[in-house]
Amino acid sequence: MWRIMITDTLAHTTPPAERPSLRQRLRRRPLALSLAYLGIILYASLYSNHAWRDNGLGLFDFMAGNWPRYWTWQDALFNILAYLPLGFLLTLSPQHRRSPWARMLIPVLIGFTLSATVEALQTLIPGRVSSLLDLFFNTLGTLCGAALSLFYGPTLLVSAGHLRHRLGARRLSAETG
């Protein structure tokens, strides 16, 4: 019994290894913002006024499809601009990665996977058309955002902070809501 008390006392006196909790890691702004933005993309892409239904098509049949019958440059530009912030924020998130290739590749893979999943699920939504062209432009938007972040990310964030300070805008907090 005496040994147990000594070991138990020693266990309480030695500090535990300092490892950030999940909550502390999510408080890092770029990671938290990228997760929030990912949720916004999912909500906006999969929202429907009608019930989802199986149209008899395979989820990934859109990848073998032809060039879409109707498409516009505005739609392509919108797809690029919609995924650009995701690539920008995901590239800023992993501060522990030193390799620029890993910092570029991981966000692009996440953007591609997200876009492929959304396009596959859109086959179940009436009135939505899944397209390989959308998948391409969404992935291109993620790549553009990652490249922008890799080269100009910290500079853009500092500039945004200076602009906010110059305009006298206060930081938003929970009390603001």
C-alpha positions in Angstrom: 0.0 0.0 0.0 2.8 2.4 0.8 4.3 1.8 -2.7 1.0 2.6 -4.3 0.8 5.9 -2.4 4.3 6.9 -3.4 3.8 6.0 -7.0 0.4 7.8 -7.0 2.0 10.9 -5.4 4.8 10.9 -8.0 2.3 10.6 -10.8 0.5 13.8 -9.6 3.7 15.8 -9.3 5.2 15.1 -12.7 3.7 17.4 -15.3 1.9 15.7 -18.2 3.3 16.1 -21.6 2.0 19.4 -23.0 0.0 18.4 -26.0 -2.6 20.8 -27.3 -6.2 19.5 -27.0 -8.5 19.3 -30.0 -10.2 22.4 -28.9 -6.9 24.3 -28.8 -6.0 23.1 -32.2 -9.3 24.1 -33.6 -8.9 27.6 -32.2 -6.1 28.2 -34.7 -7.9 30.6 -37.0 -7.0 29.2 -40.4 -7.9 25.6 -39.5 -11.2 26.7 -37.8 -12.1 29.0 -40.7 -11.3 26.3 -43.3 -13.5 23.8 -41.4 -16.3 26.4 -41.3 -15.9 27.2 -45.0 -15.9 23.5 -45.8 -19.3 23.3 -44.0 -20.6 26.3 -46.0 -19.6 24.6 -49.3 -21.4 21.4 -48.2 -24.5 23.2 -47.2 -24.7 25.4 -50.3 -23.9 22.5 -52.7 -26.3 19.9 -51.2 -29.3 22.1 -50.1 -32.5 21.1 -51.9 -36.1 22.1 -51.5 -37.1 18.6 -52.8 -36.4 15.2 -51.3 -33.3 13.4 -52.6 -34.1 10.4 -54.7 -32.2 7.8 -56.6 -32.3 8.5 -60.3 -30.9 5.1 -61.3 -27.5 6.6 -62.1 -24.3 5.6 -60.4 -22.9 8.2 -58.0 -19.7 8.6 -60.1 -21.2 8.1 -63.6 -20.7 11.9 -64.2 -16.9 11.2 -64.4 -17.5 9.2 -67.6 -19.9 11.7 -69.1 -19.3 13.9 -72.1 -18.8 17.7 -72.1 -21.8 19.3 -70.4 -24.5 20.5 -72.8 -25.0 23.8 -71.1 -22.2 25.7 -69.4 -21.0 29.2 -69.1 -17.8 31.0 -68.3 -19.6 32.7 -65.4 -20.4 29.2 -63.9 -16.7 28.2 -64.3 -15.5 31.4 -62.7 -18.0 30.9 -59.9 -16.7 27.4 -59.2 -13.1 28.6 -59.1 -14.0 31.5 -56.8 -16.1 29.3 -54.5 -13.2 26.9 -53.8 -10.4 29.5 -53.8 -10.8 30.5 -50.1 -10.8 26.8 -49.1 -7.4 26.3 -50.7 -6.1 29.5 -49.2 -7.2 28.7 -45.7 -6.1 25.0 -45.8 -2.7 26.0 -47.0 -2.3 28.4 -44.0 -3.6 25.8 -41.5 -0.7 23.3 -41.3 2.0 25.4 -39.7 4.1 22.4 -38.8 4.8 21.3 -42.4 7.9 22.7 -43.9 7.6 21.3 -47.4 5.8 23.6 -49.8 4.8 20.6 -51.9 3.0 19.0 -48.9 1.4 22.4 -48.2 0.1 22.5 -51.8 -0.8 18.9 -52.3 -2.9 18.3 -49.2 -5.3 21.2 -49.7 -5.7 20.3 -53.4 -6.4 16.7 -52.5 -9.0 17.8 -49.9 -10.6 20.2 -52.4 -10.7 17.4 -55.1 -12.2 14.9 -52.6 -14.7 17.4 -51.4 -15.7 18.4 -54.9 -16.0 14.8 -56.1 -18.1 13.9 -53.1 -20.4 16.9 -53.6 -20.7 16.2 -57.3 -21.5 12.5 -56.6 -24.2 13.4 -54.1 -25.7 16.0 -56.4 -26.8 13.1 -58.6 -29.4 12.4 -55.9 -30.8 15.9 -55.9 -33.5 16.7 -58.4 -32.6 19.7 -60.6 -28.9 19.4 -60.0 -26.5 18.3 -62.7 -23.2 16.7 -61.8 -20.3 17.5 -64.1 -16.7 16.6 -64.5 -16.2 20.2 -65.6 -17.4 21.4 -62.2 -15.0 19.0 -60.5 -12.1 20.3 -62.6 -12.9 24.0 -61.9 -13.5 23.4 -58.2 -10.1 21.6 -57.9 -8.5 24.4 -60.0 -10.0 27.0 -57.5 -8.5 25.1 -54.6 -5.1 25.0 -56.4 -5.2 28.7 -57.1 -6.1 29.5 -53.5 -3.3 27.2 -52.2 -0.8 28.9 -54.5 -2.0 32.4 -53.5 -1.6 31.4 -49.8 1.8 29.8 -50.3 3.3 32.9 -51.8 1.2 35.8 -50.4 -0.8 34.3 -47.5 0.9 35.9 -44.4 1.3 39.2 -46.3 -2.4 39.3 -47.2 -3.4 38.5 -43.6 -1.2 41.3 -42.2 -2.6 43.7 -44.8 -6.1 42.8 -43.9 -5.3 43.4 -40.2 -3.8 46.8 -41.0 -6.9 47.7 -43.1 -9.2 46.6 -40.3 -7.2 48.7 -37.8 -7.1 51.7 -40.2 -10.9 51.5 -40.7 -11.4 51.3 -36.9 -13.3 48.0 -37.2 -13.4 46.1 -34.0 -12.8 42.4 -33.8 -15.9 40.3 -33.7 -16.5 38.3 -30.6 -19.2 36.2 -29.1 -20.8 39.2 -27.5 -21.2 40.8 -31.0 -23.7 38.1 -32.0 
